[in-house]
């Protein structure tokens, strides 16, 4: 265990300021003091985080699915410092450019699958999603079909929490209190094979159900379908193998743009540079963020195929969309260096290897009665907890099974993430070792054992 990095007095002062002055994203605002963990991290190295008390944690989430190359990368700090010393920031509006943004856009065109060749930069995944929706609507107006305005997403998809992205997101807990949502967003079913109870191909059934959403709205009113290749916050849902090839056929049938939201899955998370490569399916637009800089600086973007870009070039006058920090030179410099690390250290391949090991080890947890499913792709995985494994019946929300396991694991120095529906998600840094994976699984094993006993007596 590392030495304490803050005195008790300084820690107490900071915790109090945190409680009184910082409105945390997705913070539990009505929780009584002491009922939720309040952690303040001071440093990180590889897959380990250290808090201000000196306690170490194996970070099984890579913070928020994004610290792909691990913590403490001096190369990325040096890349940021070098760029800041020469030119920290410059607007990219109009024809203004910088070398890092130009070179990163070119590098992305080299890495991205198929004909995704042109990048619009933003700062976060939600901004990039909103950009993709606007581009899709503009695309159809330029092609003489202004009635195509609807965006079809899916239940359990997460696309961010700006107004448009919230409306596309298919998780009702993110809608509550912020209604009315933006018009023009529709939702099909989640492609969850674990809960598929039909006959034949699960992928075909789910694509057919999404097609019905398109037809009910009127195909000539739909601009695009937006999908997470693996649904992240919605439960780490890996679709059936035939799902995306069939969805691409539906999009082609009705002339719909396919938007792949690779915010979580991009840059190696699933063991490929981009998750859609697993199914050899070409998206028309691809949203990225998180892993492009491994979270070291905020950066995101939307990649367009050559065909979509050619249509946008018919705009008369300026492209009337922009963010102050689009193409931020320092963020782009860090992004370039991060991609070099991923390539030089073969970390995409390592994510595939470590992901296979993680999934293999997690299978041992099926020995618990409340473990209904273990799933994943590459280095993103989940354990779903259920009341009844045969019927797949979930616990009542009040039981908080996943939250209990999360808290028990946190006590033992392991960070995972509880999701709605009693799912425990994991997406560790690509540099995680087998020993650290073993610790995650052994701690979860003990935590689930403890929670199973509690639930038998209280639920």
N, C-alpha and C positions, 0 to 999 in steps of 0.2 A: 504494500500500500504506500502511495506517495505521501510525503509530508504535507501538512496543512499549508495552504498557500495564503490564507487570510486569517487574521486574528479573530477570536470569538466576537470581540466588540465590532470589528469591521463587518463581519458576516451578519451580525444582528442588525446593524445599520442598513446594510444593503437589502436584506430581506424586508425590512419595514418600508423602505422606499419603493421596493418592487410592489408590495401590496397596495400602497397608497397612490402611486403615480403612474403605473404602467397598466394599460388595458391590454391584456394578452390576447393574441389571436386564439379563438376557440377556448378561451379561459372559462372556467366554471364560476360564474359571477355570484351565485347565491350559496356557494359551498361554505359552511362554517369553517372558521380558522382551524387548521390542523387536520382537516378531513381529506385533503388532497395533497399529494407530494409537492413540495416547493423546492426545486433543485436549482442550483446556480453552478454552471460549469465554468471552470477556469482554464482548462487546457485539454488537448487531445493529441493522440499519437497513434497512427494506424487505425485500428478498430476500437481503441480504448479512449473513453472520456474520463476526466478527473474533475470532481467537483471541488468547491472551495473549502470543503472539510478534508480534502486529500483522499477521498474515497474513489476507487476506480470502478468503472462500469464497462462491460462489453456492450458496445452499441450495436444491437441487432437490427437497427433501423437506418443506419447511415444518416442519422438525424431525422430528415424528412424525405427518405428514399433517395438522397441526392449526393452524399459525400462519397462518391464512387471510388476515388483514388485514395481515400483515407485521410485522416487528420495529420496536421503537422508537416505539410509539404512545403519546404522552404523554396522549392523551385517556383511555386505559384506566387508566393509572397515576393520573390525577386522579380518575377515577370511584371507584377503589378507596380512595384517600386520603380523599375526601369521605365515603364511607360509613363507613370506619374511625373517622373523627373523631366521627361521630354515634352509630354502633352497629356495631362490628366484627362481632359474632356474637351470635346469640340462638337458642336451641333452637326447633325447629319441631314438637316433639312435641305431641300432643294438638291443642288449638285455638290454639296460639301462632303468630303470624304476624309478618311484616315487610313493609313496602311493596315493597322490591325483588323479593322472591320472588313476591308476589301479582302485581305488574305484569309480571314476566317470564313467569309462567304464562299470563297473559292474552295477552301478545304472541306466545307460542308457538302458542296456539290460533288466533291470527289468521294466522300464517304457515304452519302445518302443513296438509297436504292433507286434504280431505274432513272426516270427522267426528272427527278426533283433536283432542280439546278439553281433556283433563284431564292434568296433569303430576304425576308423582312425581319429586322431585329426589334425586340422589345425587352422588357426587364423581367417579367414573371410569366408563369404559365397561363394565368387568367387573362392577362393582356394579350398574349399570343392567341389564345382561343377566341377572344372577342375580335381580334384582327381577322382571323380565319373566317368567322361568320360574316363579317362585313365584306371581305373579299369575295366570298361565295355569292352574296346578294348582288354585289357590283358586277361580277362576272356575267350573271344572267341578264342584267339590265343592258350591258354592253352587247350581248348577243340577241337582243330584241325580245326577251322574255321577262319583262319586269314583274310578272305575277309570281315568279319563283322566289319566295321569301322564307318559307318555312325551313327550319333546321331540325332534323330528326336525330335525337340522341337516344339513350337507353336508360331504363331503370338501373340503378347502381353505378352508373358512370359518374365520375367526378371530373369536372373540367375547370374548377376554380371558383372564386367567390366575388368577382366583379359582377355587375348587374346582369350582363348577358351570359357570362359563364355560370352564374348561379342558376339562371333560368334553363340552361342546357343541362346542368348537373341533375342526375336522376336520383338524388337522395333527399327525401322529404324533410329530414331534420335540418337541412341547410336552407329550406324555404321558409320555415316557420318564423313568423314575425316580420318577414321582409316582403310579404305579398303587397300588391299584386306583382307577379313575375312579369318579365318582358314578354310581349306577344310574339308568336311565331316560333315557339319551341315545342316540339312534340317528343314523346318517349315511347320506344318499343321495349320489349322484355329484355332482361339480362340473360346472356347466353350461359347459364349456369348448369353444366352437365350433371353436377352432384344432385341437383333438385329436379332434373328432368324425369318426368314420369310417363312420357309418351312412348310410342313405338318407332322403330327405325332410327333414322339419323337425327340426333339431337340438334346438330347444326342446321339441318334442313328445316326442322320445326321452328327454331327460333328465327331464322331468316325469313321464313314464310310469315311469321307473326309480325315481324318488322315491316315486311312488304305490305301487309294489311293496313298498317298505320299510314304508310305512304298513300295507298289507294283510297283510304277513307278521307284523307285530307285533299286528295287529288294530286296525282303525280306532277301535274303542271304547276302546282303551287309549291313544290319542294325544291329547294336549292341544293341541299347537301345532307349527307348523313355523317355525323361525327361520332367516333368510337375510340375508346381506349383499347389497344390490342389485348392487354391484360387489365381488367378492372382492378384498380388499386384500393382506394379508400372504400369502395363498395364491397370488398371482401376477398381481394386477390382471386378473381374469377378468370381462369384460363379456359378459353372457348374450345369447343370440339374442333378437331382438325379440319373439318370441311366447312366450318362457319365462314371464315373470311373469303375463301374462293367463291362460295355461293353468294355472299353479300356483294362482292365485286360484280358478279353477274347481274344482280338486281339493280345495282347502281347504273350499270351499262344499259340495261333494258329500258330504264326510264330517264336516262340522261342525267343522273344525279352525280354531283361531286362527292367523292369520298375523302373525308378529313380524318387522318389518323392522329390521335392525341398521344404522342410518344413522350409526354412530359416525364413520366415515371420510367417508362420502358426504354427510352432512347439512350444511346451511348454505352451499350454493353450490359445493361441490367439483366436482360434475359439470356445472355450468352451469345447474342448476335449484336452487331452495331445498332440495329433497329429491329424491334420485335416483328414488324410485318414481314420481315425476311423469312421468318419461320414458315410462313404459308405462301411465300413467293407471290404476294399480292401488292400491286402498285396503288398507292394513294395518290390523289390529285393534289392534296395539300397535306403537309405534315407539321404538326405543332411540336416544338421541343422547348426544354428549359433545363431545370435541375442539373442533370449530369453533364451538361456542356461545359460547365466550369467546376464541376464537383461541389457546387455550393459556395465556392470561395468568393465569388462576387455574383450579384443578381444579373442574369442574362437569359433571354429566351428568344424565340423567333418562330416564324412560319416559313416553311419551304414550299415553293410552288413548282409544278411541272412546267416544262417549256410551253406546253399548249395553254395553260392557264395564264402564264406570263404574257404570251403573245396577245391574248384577248385583253388583258389589262393595259397593254401598250396602246390600245385604241382610245383610251380616255383622252378627251379634249381638255388640255390644260393640266394643272397639277393633280396628283393623286392626293385627295384631301383626307389624309389619315396620317397621324403621326404622334409620337411620344417624345418628350424631351430627351430621354436617354436611349433612344433607338441607336444602335451601333456604338454604344459607349466605348471609346477606344481602350480604356483600361480593362474593362470587363472582357472585351474581345481579345486583348493580349493574353489575359489569363485563360480564356477559352482555348486559344491556340496552343498554349503551353500544356494545358490539361489534356488535350487530344493527343499531343505528342507523348505524354506520359502513358496514356492508355495504349498507344501503339508500341512504344519502345519496350514497355514492360509486359506486353501481351496480356493486358488485364481483361480484355473482353473474353479471351479464351479462358483466363483464370476464373472469371465469373461463371462460365459454363461448368468448369470443373468443380469449383467450390459449391456451386448451386446443386450439382448432382449429389455431392457429399452431404450437404445440408438436408436435402429432401430424403435421402436414404436414412439419415439419422433420425429425422422427425417421424419416420414411419414407426419407430419404436413406441411412440406415444399413442398409437392405436390400441395399445393394451389397456388404456383407460376407457371405462364405459362411457364417459362423457365426450370422448373425442370422436366426432362423427366423420371428419374428413381431414386429410392432409394433402395439400396441393401446392403447385408452384411451377415456375418456368425460369431456368437460370437461377440467379441469385435473388429471387423474390418468391416468398413462400408464405403459407398460412396454415393454421390449425383451427378448424371450426369445432366449437363445443356445442353439444346438443343434449337435450333431456333424454331423448330416446333415439338410439342409433338406428333401430330398425325402421321407425316411422319418419326419422329425420326431424322430429318435433323439436323446436327450439325452447330454451328456457324463457320464462316470463322476463320482461325487461328488468323488473325489480330485483331479479336474482343477481344480475350483474356478473355472470360467470367469468367472462373474459376480463372484465375489469379487476376482479378479485385475483385472477392468475397474474395479471400484469403487475399489480401491487406486490404480490408475494415474490415475483421474480425481481422486481426492483429492489426489494429488501436484500436480495442476494447478489446485487451488482450486475443484473442483466436487463437491458432495455429492449422490449418489444413494443407493439402498439395494439391496444384493444380497439376493434372496429365494431360498428353497429351490426347486430346479428350474432354477437358472441364469436367473433373471429379474432385470432391473434395473428398479426401480420409481422413479417420479418423481411428486411432488405438490407443486409449488412454491407459495409464497404467491401470492395472486391479483394482487398488485401487481407481479409480475415483468414486466420489460420484454422487448421483442423481442430487444434486444441481449444481455440475460442468457440468454434461451432459446438464442440463437445460440451463445453461449459453451458452454452445457451440451452442445449437439449436437456442436460442433466438438471439444470435449475428449473426448466419448465416441467420436467417430469415430477420433481418434488413439489412444485407449486400446484400442479394439477391434482396430485394426490391429496394435498392439503385442502384444496377447494372442493374436491369431490366429497370429502368427509363433512365439510361444513354444509354443503348443499343437501346432503342426506338428512341432516338434522334440522335444517331451517326451511327447506323448500318442499 
